[in-house]
Amino acid sequence: MWDARLDYPPRINCVNAHRTPAVANLLDSESLSLAEDYVYLPDAVRQAREDALVSLGEAPSNGVCAALVFLARMLDAKAVVEVGTGAGVTGLALFAGMNPAGILTSIDSEADWQLEARQAFTAAGIAPRRFRTIAGVALDVLPKLSDGAYDMVFVNGDKLEYVEYVAQAARLLRSGGLLVLYDILWRNLVANPRNEDDETVIMRETLQSVQDLGDFTPLLIPLGSGLLAAIKD
Ligand SMILES: C[S@@+](CC[C@H](N)C(=O)[O-])C[C@H]1O[C@@H](n2cnc3c(N)ncnc32)[C@H](O)[C@@H]1O
């Protein structure tokens, strides 16, 4: 009997081949904007986004935060790894969806950011036992985490290390766990083969590596600067 899963995901070159021909009913930028702003975020996440926009000039988009709430809730995630704690915006979104007893392990090379994130978590009423912030370079820390112990791995760290993060996530996730990579369409540069800056090339290699691993079922979600969600077999 034919097993569709054996042919999935389809083996395509992420960049050069197999483009969907232009059709009239693809979403335009207004529809994508509506999708970004349709969801009302929990107050703590919304506030953290606004604070980050003021202090940093950037923050994960509304739609991306909503997707993280949704995905963590769908999994009833009890153990999540985050690469790139930053100001804690995405951490708060993950907490909003996770199981009420779930624990977030969040890694960042900048201890100062983690201090800010911990303050944001505490202000949002998250008990300290639920967050484990680890100051360090992700590729030093991830290998020390346990195999198959996590429901979800969310990546928002150094773009140039994304391929290695995927390899680590494949080890860390349980069967049925979810890998989520942010910035995968990096500044709208990834889809155009004429762009060849380092981050763009690594994002393409990352997309390819998820397919090549063969034990992930991926979905590319056009929110923010692109989310790749991939369920581990
Ligand atoms: C875009 S910010 C993350 C934003 C965060 N998710 C939030 O919601 O506020 C990227 C973060 O990755 C951290 N970072 C960069 N390179 C790293 C590395 N090699 N290992 C760990 N963290 C890294 C930076 O210090 C920065 O805080």
The ligand as a MOL file (V3000), in Angstrom:
LIG
                    3D

  0  0  0     0  0            999 V3000
M  V30 BEGIN CTAB
M  V30 COUNTS 27 29 0 0 0
M  V30 BEGIN ATOM
M  V30 1 C 16.4750 38.2800 18.4600 0
M  V30 2 S 17.1240 38.1190 20.0500 0 CHG=1
M  V30 3 C 15.9860 37.0720 20.8760 0
M  V30 4 C 14.7110 37.7580 21.2300 0
M  V30 5 C 13.9110 36.9980 22.2580 0
M  V30 6 N 13.4450 35.7280 21.7780 0
M  V30 7 C 12.7700 37.8290 22.7620 0
M  V30 8 O 11.6280 37.4510 22.6170 0
M  V30 9 O 13.0330 38.9100 23.3160 0 CHG=-1
M  V30 10 C 18.4690 37.0230 19.8150 0
M  V30 11 C 19.1390 36.6320 21.0950 0
M  V30 12 O 20.0670 35.5920 20.8240 0
M  V30 13 C 21.1940 35.7760 21.6580 0
M  V30 14 N 22.3130 35.0790 21.0370 0
M  V30 15 C 23.0080 35.4390 19.9300 0
M  V30 16 N 23.9430 34.5150 19.6400 0
M  V30 17 C 23.8300 33.5460 20.5750 0
M  V30 18 C 24.5030 32.3080 20.8020 0
M  V30 19 N 25.4910 31.9030 20.0090 0
M  V30 20 N 24.1260 31.5630 21.8600 0
M  V30 21 C 23.1140 31.9740 22.6770 0
M  V30 22 N 22.4400 33.1250 22.4940 0
M  V30 23 C 22.7830 33.8970 21.4620 0
M  V30 24 C 21.3720 37.2870 21.7340 0
M  V30 25 O 22.0970 37.6560 22.8780 0
M  V30 26 C 19.9310 37.7690 21.7370 0
M  V30 27 O 19.4660 37.9870 23.0510 0
M  V30 END ATOM
M  V30 BEGIN BOND
M  V30 1 1 1 2
M  V30 2 1 2 3
M  V30 3 1 2 10
M  V30 4 1 3 4
M  V30 5 1 4 5
M  V30 6 1 5 6
M  V30 7 1 5 7
M  V30 8 2 7 8
M  V30 9 1 7 9
M  V30 10 1 10 11
M  V30 11 1 11 12
M  V30 12 1 11 26
M  V30 13 1 12 13
M  V30 14 1 13 14
M  V30 15 1 13 24
M  V30 16 1 14 15
M  V30 17 1 14 23
M  V30 18 2 15 16
M  V30 19 1 16 17
M  V30 20 1 17 18
M  V30 21 2 17 23
M  V30 22 1 18 19
M  V30 23 2 18 20
M  V30 24 1 20 21
M  V30 25 2 21 22
M  V30 26 1 22 23
M  V30 27 1 24 25
M  V30 28 1 24 26
M  V30 29 1 26 27
M  V30 END BOND
M  V30 END CTAB
M  END
